[in-house]
Amino acid sequence: MKKFCSIMLILSLLITVVLSGCAPSNPPPAPSESAQPDASQQDQLDLNFGNQFLTMVTGSTGGSYYPIGIIFSTLWNEHLGSAGLNVSAQASAGGVENLNMLKSGEADLGLAVSDFGYYAYTGTAMFDGKGEFKELRGICGLWPELVHFIVTNSSGINALEDAVGARLSIGGAGSGTAYNTPIIMDVLANAKINTDWKPEYLAFAEASTAMQNGQIDGVNITGGVPTSSVTELMASSVGTKILPFTQEDCDKLNSLGYSQFGLYTIAANTYNNQPEDITTLGYKCELFCTADADEELVYHMTKTLFERIDEIRSSHSALFTIQPETCLNGLADTPLHPGAIRYFEEIGVTIPDNLK
C-alpha cells in the first residue's frame, strides 16, 4: 500500500510539471508610447552622413558670435552626431576673416554681417580686388548685431564729434567692427582714421580690460544683446556710458550706400548703469556655408536649428529674436543654399527673389 501511494505521488508531480511547462507564458508588456521615437528621432535613425567634421568660425570670445557658435555646434552634435556629424566652433577675428576662411576652404560654416557676405560674393567693398566669391551660400538670417559705442565718463566724449584725438578700440583686424567703425566715424563725425583718431585693434575682451586700465578712451563692441564684454564694462568701477545714435544718423549712412546699417533699441536696464532705452546702429548677422556643402546635411542642420530653437533660447538672449518665419527678411543678395531653401519651403516660408 505504501509502495502504491509513493507511485501515485510521483505520477502526480510529473503531471504537474508537464502541465506547467505546456501552459502559455505571460506575454511581455507592450512598449509604452514614450519608448517610441518621435518623427524627428526616427529621421535621425535613418540618417547617415558618414564622418562629417565641420569647422564653424565665429568671432572673439568676448562678443556674441563665439558663445552662440558654441551653442549651435553643441545642438547639432547632440541631435545629428549619431548620424556622423561633428561641428567644431572656433574663435576668430570676426565676419570678414570668416568669409575669407570659407573662401580658402579653411572653414565650412561661418557667421558674418549679411551685407558683408554680399560684398564677398560680388568682390566689392572690403573684398575689392580679391575676386568674386560666387560659391558662397547663405543658410539663414540670425540676430541683429548692435553697435555699443562705449566711452569712459572721464573721457569728455559725449558725442562722436568729441572723439577727435581719442584712442578707440575697433575690434580685431579682419572683423566687421574694424571695417564699420571708420565708416561711422568718417560719415557721422567727419573724423578720419589715423589722422583724427587712433585705432586699436583689440578683441572685445582685451578692449574691456584696456579700457578699465585707462589705455583707451572708447571702444566699439558690436554684437548681439547682451554682449559679455559690454556687460563687464558697464558694471565696472571705471564709469562708462553707451553713446546713442539717431534715425538721421542711420539715414545719412544709408544714403551714402552703407545699406548694412539699421536703427535698433537697447532696452533700458539691459546693462548696469543704463536706466533708459538707447537707440543705436545695427546690422543683421547671417550663417553662411559654401555651394558644395551637402544638400541633405544643410537641410537637416537648418531643420534641427529651428525645430530645437526653444532648447537653446535660454542660453543667450539674442536667440529670442530668431524665428524661421522672419529670419530671411532683410538679408542681402547672397543666394541661399538649396538645403536651406528646401527646409524653408517645406514649412511654408516664401523665399525672397533676391535669395534664390
C-alpha positions in Angstrom: 0.0 0.0 0.0 2.8 2.4 0.9 4.5 1.5 -2.4 1.3 2.3 -4.3 0.9 5.7 -2.6 4.5 6.6 -3.5 4.0 5.7 -7.1 0.8 7.8 -7.3 2.6 10.8 -5.7 5.4 10.6 -8.2 2.9 10.4 -11.1 1.1 13.4 -9.8 4.2 15.5 -9.6 5.2 14.5 -13.1 1.8 15.6 -14.5 2.0 18.9 -12.7 5.5 19.6 -14.2 4.4 18.7 -17.7 1.2 20.8 -17.5 3.1 23.8 -16.1 5.6 23.5 -18.9 2.8 23.5 -21.5 1.0 26.4 -20.1 1.3 29.7 -22.1 3.7 32.1 -20.5 2.6 35.7 -19.9 3.5 37.9 -23.0 6.0 40.7 -22.4 4.4 44.1 -21.8 3.9 46.2 -24.9 6.4 49.1 -25.2 5.0 52.3 -23.9 4.3 55.2 -26.2 7.1 57.1 -24.6 9.6 54.5 -25.8 8.7 55.0 -29.4 10.9 57.5 -31.3 9.2 60.7 -32.5 9.3 61.7 -36.1 12.5 63.8 -35.8 14.2 61.0 -33.8 13.2 58.5 -36.5 14.6 60.8 -39.1 17.9 60.7 -37.2 17.9 56.9 -37.1 17.6 56.9 -40.9 20.4 59.4 -41.5 24.0 58.6 -42.3 26.4 61.5 -43.1 29.4 59.3 -42.9 32.1 61.2 -40.9 31.4 64.9 -41.4 33.8 67.0 -39.4 32.8 70.7 -40.0 34.6 73.8 -38.7 32.4 76.8 -37.8 34.2 80.1 -37.5 32.7 82.7 -35.2 34.3 85.7 -33.5 36.2 86.9 -30.5 35.4 85.2 -27.1 34.1 88.5 -25.7 31.5 89.0 -28.4 28.3 87.2 -29.3 29.4 85.1 -32.3 31.7 82.8 -30.3 29.3 81.8 -27.5 26.4 81.3 -29.9 28.6 79.3 -32.2 29.3 77.0 -29.3 25.6 76.8 -28.6 24.8 75.9 -32.3 27.6 73.3 -32.6 26.5 71.7 -29.4 22.9 71.5 -30.6 23.9 69.9 -33.9 26.3 67.5 -32.3 23.7 66.4 -29.8 20.9 65.8 -32.3 22.9 64.8 -35.5 26.0 63.4 -34.0 24.6 59.8 -34.2 24.4 60.3 -38.0 28.1 61.1 -38.2 28.1 64.9 -37.9 30.7 66.7 -35.7 30.8 70.5 -35.7 33.6 72.4 -34.0 33.1 76.1 -33.3 36.3 78.2 -33.3 37.1 81.7 -32.3 38.2 84.1 -35.0 38.7 87.8 -35.7 35.1 88.0 -36.9 33.0 88.2 -40.0 35.5 89.4 -42.6 38.0 86.8 -41.6 35.3 84.2 -41.5 34.3 84.9 -45.1 37.9 84.7 -46.2 38.3 81.4 -44.4 35.2 80.0 -46.1 36.6 81.1 -49.5 40.0 79.5 -48.8 38.4 76.2 -47.6 39.7 76.6 -44.0 36.1 76.7 -42.7 32.8 75.1 -43.6 30.4 77.4 -41.7 30.8 81.0 -40.7 29.0 83.9 -39.1 29.1 87.4 -40.7 27.1 90.5 -41.3 24.7 89.7 -44.1 25.9 92.6 -46.3 29.5 91.5 -45.8 28.5 88.2 -47.3 27.2 90.0 -50.4 30.4 92.1 -50.6 32.4 88.8 -50.6 30.0 87.3 -53.2 30.5 90.2 -55.5 34.1 91.1 -54.7 33.3 94.6 -53.6 33.9 96.9 -50.6 36.5 95.3 -48.3 36.8 92.4 -50.7 37.6 94.7 -53.7 40.4 93.2 -55.7 40.1 89.8 -54.1 37.8 88.3 -56.7 34.2 87.3 -56.5 33.2 84.5 -54.1 30.4 83.0 -56.2 30.5 79.7 -54.2 29.2 81.5 -51.1 25.8 80.5 -49.9 23.5 81.7 -47.1 21.7 79.3 -44.7 19.6 81.7 -42.6 19.5 85.1 -41.0 20.0 85.3 -37.3 20.0 88.1 -34.8 20.8 91.9 -35.2 24.3 92.9 -34.2 24.1 96.2 -32.3 26.8 98.9 -32.0 27.8 99.5 -28.4 30.0 102.6 -28.7 31.2 102.9 -25.1 33.3 105.7 -23.7 34.5 106.5 -20.2 32.7 109.2 -18.3 36.1 110.9 -17.7 37.0 111.0 -21.4 34.8 114.1 -22.1 33.3 112.3 -25.1 29.5 112.8 -25.2 29.1 112.5 -29.0 31.2 111.1 -31.8 32.4 114.5 -32.7 34.1 114.7 -29.4 36.2 111.6 -30.2 38.8 113.6 -32.3 42.2 112.7 -30.9 40.8 109.7 -28.9 42.2 106.2 -28.7 39.4 103.9 -29.8 39.4 100.1 -30.0 37.6 98.8 -33.0 37.8 95.0 -32.7 40.4 92.7 -34.1 41.9 93.2 -37.6 39.7 91.4 -40.1 36.5 91.9 -38.1 33.3 93.5 -39.3 33.6 96.0 -36.4 37.1 97.1 -37.7 35.5 97.7 -41.1 32.4 99.6 -39.9 33.9 101.8 -37.2 36.0 104.0 -39.5 32.9 104.4 -41.8 30.8 105.5 -38.8 33.5 108.0 -37.6 34.1 109.4 -41.1 30.4 109.9 -42.1 29.0 111.0 -38.7 31.9 112.7 -37.0 33.9 113.8 -40.1 36.9 112.2 -38.4 39.5 110.2 -40.4 41.1 107.1 -39.0 44.8 107.5 -38.1 44.5 111.3 -38.8 41.8 112.4 -36.4 41.7 109.4 -34.0 43.9 106.4 -33.3 42.6 102.9 -33.8 43.5 100.0 -31.5 42.8 96.5 -33.0 41.8 94.7 -29.8 39.5 91.7 -29.4 36.4 92.7 -27.3 37.6 91.1 -24.1 41.0 92.7 -24.4 39.4 96.1 -25.1 37.3 95.8 -22.0 40.5 95.2 -19.9 42.4 98.0 -21.7 39.6 100.5 -21.1 39.4 99.6 -17.4 43.2 100.1 -17.2 42.9 103.6 -18.9 44.8 102.5 -22.0 42.0 103.6 -24.4 39.2 106.2 -24.3 36.5 104.2 -26.0 35.5 101.1 -27.8 33.0 99.9 -30.4 31.8 96.5 -29.3 29.3 95.2 -31.9 27.3 92.1 -31.0 24.0 90.6 -30.0 22.4 91.9 -26.9 23.7 91.3 -24.3 27.3 91.1 -25.1 29.5 89.8 -22.3 32.3 92.4 -22.7 29.7 95.2 -22.6 28.2 93.7 -19.5 31.6 93.7 -17.9 32.4 97.2 -18.8 29.1 98.7 -17.8 29.4 97.0 -14.4 33.0 98.1 -13.8 34.1 100.8 -11.4 35.6 102.9 -14.3 32.3 104.6 -15.1 31.2 104.2 -18.7 28.3 105.1 -21.0 26.9 104.0 -24.4 26.6 106.7 -27.0 23.3 106.9 -28.8 22.6 107.2 -32.5 19.6 108.7 -34.3 17.4 107.9 -37.3 19.1 110.8 -39.0 22.5 109.1 -38.5 21.2 105.9 -40.0 19.6 107.7 -43.0 22.9 109.5 -43.7 24.8 106.2 -43.7 22.2 104.6 -45.9 22.2 107.5 -48.4 25.9 107.0 -49.0 25.4 103.3 -49.9 26.1 101.8 -46.5 22.9 99.8 -46.5 24.0 97.4 -43.8 23.0 99.8 -41.1 19.6 99.9 -39.4 18.3 101.6 -36.2 17.7 99.4 -33.2 16.9 99.9 -29.5 18.9 98.6 -26.5 16.1 98.3 -23.8 16.6 100.1 -20.5 18.4 98.1 -17.9 19.9 95.7 -20.3 23.2 96.6 -18.8 24.2 98.1 -15.4 24.0 101.9 -15.2 21.7 102.1 -18.3 18.4 103.3 -16.9 16.9 104.3 -20.3 16.4 102.9 -23.8 19.3 103.6 -26.1 18.9 103.9 -29.9 21.9 102.6 -31.8 23.0 101.3 -35.2 23.0 97.6 -36.0 23.1 95.1 -38.8 21.8 91.6 -39.3 24.0 88.5 -38.8 23.8 85.6 -41.2 25.0 82.0 -41.2 27.0 81.1 -44.3 28.4 78.0 -46.0 29.6 77.1 -49.5 27.8 75.8 -52.5 29.5 72.4 -52.3 28.0 71.6 -48.9 25.9 68.5 -49.0 22.2 69.5 -49.5 20.8 66.8 -47.2 23.2 67.8 -44.5 22.4 71.5 -44.8 18.7 70.7 -44.8 18.9 68.7 -41.6 21.1 71.3 -39.9 18.7 74.1 -40.7 15.7 71.9 -39.7 17.4 70.9 -36.4 18.3 74.5 -35.6 14.8 75.8 -35.9 12.9 72.8 -34.6 15.1 72.8 -31.5 15.5 76.6 -31.0 13.4 76.6 -27.8 16.0 74.3 -26.3 18.7 76.9 -26.6 16.9 80.2 -26.2 17.8 80.5 -22.5 21.5 80.1 -23.4 21.7 83.6 -24.9 19.0 86.3 -25.1 20.0 87.2 -28.7 18.4 83.9 -29.7 15.0 85.1 -28.7 14.8 87.2 -31.9 15.3 84.2 -34.3 12.1 82.9 -35.9 12.0 80.7 -39.1 9.1 82.7 -40.5 11.0 86.0 -40.4 14.7 85.1 -40.4 15.1 85.7 -44.2 13.7 89.2 -44.0 16.3 92.0 -44.8 19.1 89.7 -45.9 21.5 90.9 -48.6 21.5 89.3 -52.0 23.6 86.2 -51.4 21.8 83.1 -52.7 20.6 80.6 -50.1 21.9 77.0 -50.1 19.4 74.5 -51.7 19.3 72.6 -48.5 18.1 75.7 -46.6 15.6 76.6 -49.3 14.2 73.1 -49.1 13.6 73.4 -45.3 12.0 76.9 -45.5 9.7 75.9 -48.4 8.7 72.8 -46.5 7.4 74.9 -43.6 5.7 77.4 -45.9 8.2 80.3 -45.9 8.3 82.2 -49.1 11.9 82.6 -50.4 12.6 86.2 -51.4 13.6 86.6 -55.0 16.9 88.1 -54.1 17.9 84.9 -52.2 17.2 82.4 -55.0 
